[in-house]
Amino acid sequence: MAGLGVNIDHVATVRQARRTDEPDPVWAAVEAELGGADGITVHLREDRRHINDRDVELLRRTVAVKLNLEMSIQPKIVSIAADVKPDQCTLVPEKREEITTEGGLDVVKLKRRVGVAVDRLHKAGCEVSAFIEPAEDQLRACADLGFDAVELWTGGFANAKTSRARQLALGALAKSLDLGLELGLVVHGGHGLTYRNIEPVARMPGFAEFNIGHTIISRAVFVGLREAVRQMKELLIRFGPK
């Protein structure tokens, strides 16, 4: 069964809407862990639109499970990550105007800059992953640069409007999952996964973890974060490869 990484960015989004001190992502991480989360994910954006430096520093001190820091390859962000030393750093593309991260990091196009970031983070003792689209050239570039893991963008599946489009997206994920494992990479998945669509992806053998945020935080409004995490974890157990 794949592990569950819970992205708590949107807890900070609610806090920042009023520029106040609640809800606190640090408390959210505790509740997520009590619900069964295997990891906590946060994205320290260059514009600090939700998670800020203080959050990352406190989470590093308090999170008992894996702390996964999503981040751009911008040198100042890489320096912060190297100082904080999260368990895992996931390199993602970042645009100021986007609502959320869309699509994967183009490791092929940005190979030199990505390589510098990977080397710096490895020297700091962090495992390094790349959030990429399910494409052979991206996977091979990640393996060449010495990434420990990749997170396959599942948005193509999650956003598909027809049965055929969903099947094509699932096929691309399955093919990339197999190639990633063949290349010696740990393979994660994430983006757009919900309680309603997780089943076919969770059934694929080989995924080490799924990073899921928005749908869990949305359900937490009604049932509480601990219970929302527990429900998603139960689905991963139910649908996971036997």
Buried (B, 14 or more C-beta within 10 A) or exposed (E): BBBBBBBBBBBBBBBBEEEEEEBBBBBBBBBBBEBBBBBBBBBBBEEEBBBBEEBBBBBBEBBEBBBBBBBBBBEEBBEBBBEBBBBBBBBBBBEEEEEEBEBBBBBBEBBEBBBBBBBBBBEBEBBBBBBBBBBEEBBBBBBEBEBBBBBBBBBBBBEBEEEEEBEBBBEBBBBBBBBBBEBEBBBBBBBBBBBEBBEBBBBBEBBBBBBBBBBBBEBBEEEEBBBBBBBBBEBBEEBBEE
